[in-house]
Every structure is written in structure tokens, then in C-alpha cells.
Amino acid sequence: MKPRSLVFDLFGDYLRYRGGEVRLRGLVGLMDCFGVPESTVRVVAARMRKEGWLDTRREGRETVYALTDMSWRLLDEGRERIFARAPGPWGGQWHMVIYSVPEADRALREQLRKKLSWLGFGMLSASVWISPHDRIAEVRESFADQPAVRIDGLHARSEGIAADRDMAARSWDLTGLNKEYGELLDRYRPRLADYRAGVPRGRDALVERMRLVHDYRLLPFRDPDLPPELLPEGWAGRLLHEVFLEAHGLLRAEAEGHVDEVIGGTGG
């Protein structure tokens, strides 16, 4: 777990509910739980402030850190992808983005592709991306200030469920993703019994809960959250999501208690 990611996660899961800010001493104390030395915390915090992710204010001799609005938007987007799943049945309609970017602007094209992937779109062909969820407006909004990017949005149906499944299989690596889901399920499902019994505790619970989020969150960003009728047999994603939510909840009290202890002990 990289120090920068730890800072974001501490704010997103803990400091958000404790005033949304933390003194430097408190942040150093929390990062120490993960073996990050004070010198590294200071460097990372300074860099994040310079890059616009953190704001600071002085309180006597203390420096107090808070996330910027840009950081909170990023965290909220990420949190929705990790914790939420699309409700209700699928109506059978695909939402398509067809884009055009000048050949010379490769960096902008790559930025657009990353955003499409982040939003759960899959590449059906070179410049055609599809999703079972209507997030075209979010794509447009993200590139509203880029006149070089042309985006056409379409809402369409295929010839039937067989074609839908084929399109899904071509647009995402569902087999590879499902294998990773299964591996993570095998790792965390056996731990639920300990979590239900209140183990681990304190600092260890905080580290375990942060590790859980770190291990799990990379998968939802590659998962288009397809409706059940488009998923391959033996799909482990939904079951792992349930295990993740239960484990995250079971570890909460101990992890939050240790955060309160650390920032309280440092005047945080």
C-alpha cells in the first residue's frame, strides 16, 4: 500500500467522519500503523499539497491537513464504484460512445480511454465503447473543455441475448477478472469467522481493513457491473462483493476505535 493511497484511504474511510481534517501529528501517527516513517509522511503531504490534493491551515504551531474539493470528488466517485452495484433488472439497452480525437493528440486519446474504462465502458472496437449503464453524460462532462474531442452517444439494442453475451465477452476480459475475484474470495471468506469474533483488534484491525479495501478496489474499476444475464457461469464477483461489505462492516468498530485513539492522543 503506497503512502499516497494510504492518505486518501484514511481520509475517505475515517477522517471524513471526524471533521474532514487532521493535524500533521495525527497523520504521522496513523501512517506509522503501516510502517511509514514521519519523514516520508511529510514529503508525501507536501507533494499532495503542491499538486492540489491537500489544503493546509495553521493552528498555532500545528499544520492541519484537509482534502481539496477535487480530492473529495475523486474519492466519492471511487467510493461509489467500490461499494455500490447497479440496482434493478437490465432493460436490454446498450449505451455507446463513439469518439474522435486528432491522431497527433495521443495523450488526450489515452486520457479519454482511461476515463471510459473508469466509468465501466468496454472497448467493442477501436473507437466504440459500450456499457449497460447510461454514463454518457459523465463522459461528456469530463471532456467538455476539450474541443479536440468529439463524442457521439448512442442508445441501441442488439439482435438478442446471444449477441449481447458475445459483445460483453469481446469488450471485457471477464474470464481473467473472474479468476482474480475467485482468488480474493478464497483469501477473505475464510477470515469472516475471525472478524465476527472480533479478531483482529485495534491497530491490527485498522491495517486489516485498509488492506481489504486496497486488495478489493482494483477489481471494481475493471468490472462493468454487468447484469446477471451477461455474466459467465460461476461468476464470483457478486459473492465477493457481499463478503467485502460484510468484512468491511465487521472490522469497522475496532479500526475506527484505533483511529480515534491515535488522533486523540496527538491532539488531532
ZAMARGU-4260 file (C-alpha; in steps of 0.2 Angstrom, whole numbers, plus 5000, padded with zeros to 4 digits):
<rodrens>
0) 5000/5000/5000 | 5008/5016/4994 | 5009/5031/5006 | 4999/5042/4994 | 4985/5029/4993
5) 4985/5027/5012 | 4982/5046/5014 | 4967/5045/5003 | 4960/5030/5011 | 4962/5037/5028
10) 4953/5052/5024 | 4939/5043/5014 | 4935/5029/5027 | 4939/5038/5043 | 4944/5057/5044
15) 4929/5061/5033 | 4918/5057/5048 | 4930/5066/5060 | 4929/5084/5054 | 4937/5080/5037
20) 4954/5086/5043 | 4969/5080/5053 | 4984/5088/5062 | 5001/5083/5055 | 5005/5074/5071
25) 4989/5064/5069 | 4993/5059/5051 | 5010/5054/5056 | 5003/5043/5070 | 4991/5035/5058
30) 5003/5032/5044 | 5015/5024/5057 | 5002/5010/5059 | 5008/5005/5041 | 5026/5007/5044
35) 5028/5024/5035 | 5041/5035/5044 | 5037/5053/5048 | 5050/5059/5035 | 5040/5051/5021
40) 5023/5057/5028 | 5030/5075/5027 | 5036/5073/5009 | 5021/5065/5003 | 5009/5078/5011
45) 5020/5092/5004 | 5019/5084/4987 | 5000/5081/4988 | 4998/5099/4993 | 5008/5106/4979
50) 4998/5095/4966 | 4981/5102/4973 | 4975/5086/4983 | 4978/5094/5000 | 4974/5110/5008
55) 4983/5116/5024 | 4980/5129/5038 | 4989/5134/5053 | 4983/5131/5071 | 4996/5138/5082
60) 5011/5129/5079 | 5002/5115/5071 | 4999/5111/5052 | 4981/5105/5049 | 4978/5095/5033
65) 4962/5093/5023 | 4957/5086/5006 | 4953/5099/4992 | 4936/5098/4983 | 4945/5090/4969
70) 4951/5076/4980 | 4933/5073/4988 | 4926/5072/4971 | 4938/5059/4966 | 4935/5049/4982
75) 4917/5050/4980 | 4917/5043/4963 | 4929/5029/4968 | 4918/5025/4983 | 4903/5023/4973
80) 4911/5011/4961 | 4918/5001/4975 | 4903/5000/4987 | 4888/5002/4975 | 4880/4990/4962
85) 4868/4994/4949 | 4850/4991/4955 | 4836/4983/4946 | 4835/4972/4930 | 4843/4977/4914
90) 4832/4983/4900 | 4842/4976/4886 | 4849/4993/4880 | 4867/4997/4877 | 4874/5014/4879
95) 4888/5018/4866 | 4902/5031/4865 | 4910/5034/4848 | 4924/5046/4849 | 4936/5055/4838
100) 4952/5063/4844 | 4966/5070/4832 | 4979/5057/4828 | 4993/5069/4835 | 4985/5071/4852
105) 4989/5053/4858 | 4990/5059/4877 | 4972/5065/4876 | 4966/5049/4867 | 4974/5039/4881
110) 4966/5050/4894 | 4949/5048/4886 | 4951/5029/4886 | 4956/5028/4904 | 4940/5039/4909
115) 4929/5027/4899 | 4937/5012/4907 | 4935/5021/4924 | 4916/5023/4921 | 4914/5005/4916
120) 4914/5006/4897 | 4922/4992/4887 | 4930/4993/4870 | 4920/4984/4857 | 4931/4991/4843
125) 4944/5004/4841 | 4934/5020/4845 | 4917/5012/4850 | 4915/5009/4869 | 4899/5001/4877
130) 4891/5000/4894 | 4875/4993/4900 | 4873/5009/4911 | 4870/5026/4904 | 4885/5036/4909
135) 4887/5045/4893 | 4884/5062/4901 | 4898/5059/4913 | 4910/5056/4899 | 4904/5072/4890
140) 4906/5082/4906 | 4924/5076/4909 | 4929/5082/4892 | 4918/5097/4890 | 4933/5109/4890
145) 4942/5099/4876 | 4936/5104/4859 | 4948/5092/4851 | 4937/5078/4857 | 4921/5073/4848
150) 4909/5062/4857 | 4894/5054/4849 | 4882/5045/4861 | 4870/5031/4855 | 4857/5020/4864
155) 4854/5004/4855 | 4849/4986/4856 | 4857/4971/4849 | 4849/4956/4839 | 4846/4947/4855
160) 4853/4939/4871 | 4866/4929/4862 | 4873/4944/4853 | 4873/4953/4870 | 4883/4940/4878
165) 4895/4939/4863 | 4898/4958/4864 | 4901/4958/4883 | 4914/4944/4881 | 4923/4954/4867
170) 4923/4970/4877 | 4929/4964/4894 | 4941/4951/4900 | 4928/4943/4910 | 4937/4926/4912
175) 4953/4934/4919 | 4943/4946/4930 | 4933/4931/4937 | 4949/4922/4941 | 4955/4936/4951
180) 4938/4938/4960 | 4939/4919/4965 | 4957/4921/4971 | 4952/4936/4983 | 4936/4926/4988
185) 4947/4912/4994 | 4958/4923/5003 | 4945/4933/5013 | 4930/4922/5015 | 4939/4911/5027
190) 4943/4926/5038 | 4925/4931/5041 | 4923/4919/5056 | 4938/4928/5065 | 4930/4945/5060
195) 4914/4940/5068 | 4923/4935/5084 | 4931/4952/5085 | 4948/4947/5079 | 4959/4957/5074
200) 4958/4971/5086 | 4964/4989/5087 | 4979/4993/5076 | 4979/4976/5068 | 4960/4979/5063
205) 4964/4996/5055 | 4978/4988/5045 | 4967/4973/5040 | 4953/4984/5035 | 4964/4995/5025
210) 4972/4980/5016 | 4955/4973/5012 | 4950/4989/5003 | 4967/4990/4994 | 4965/4972/4988
215) 4947/4974/4983 | 4946/4991/4975 | 4956/4987/4959 | 4944/4975/4953 | 4928/4985/4953
220) 4936/4998/4942 | 4939/4984/4929 | 4921/4977/4932 | 4907/4984/4921 | 4894/4978/4933
225) 4885/4968/4920 | 4868/4962/4923 | 4867/4943/4928 | 4861/4938/4910 | 4878/4944/4903
230) 4889/4936/4915 | 4899/4919/4913 | 4894/4904/4923 | 4902/4903/4940 | 4904/4922/4942
235) 4912/4926/4959 | 4911/4945/4958 | 4894/4947/4967 | 4898/4934/4980 | 4915/4943/4984
240) 4906/4960/4985 | 4895/4953/4998 | 4910/4946/5008 | 4919/4963/5006 | 4904/4973/5013
245) 4902/4961/5027 | 4921/4961/5031 | 4922/4980/5030 | 4907/4982/5042 | 4914/4969/5054
250) 4931/4977/5056 | 4924/4995/5057 | 4922/4997/5076 | 4939/4991/5080 | 4948/5001/5066
255) 4938/5017/5070 | 4942/5015/5088 | 4960/5014/5085 | 4960/5030/5073 | 4951/5039/5087
260) 4964/5033/5099 | 4978/5039/5088 | 4972/5056/5083 | 4965/5059/5101 | 4982/5055/5108
265) 4990/5068/5096 | 4978/5081/5099 | 4970/5078/5082
</rodrens>
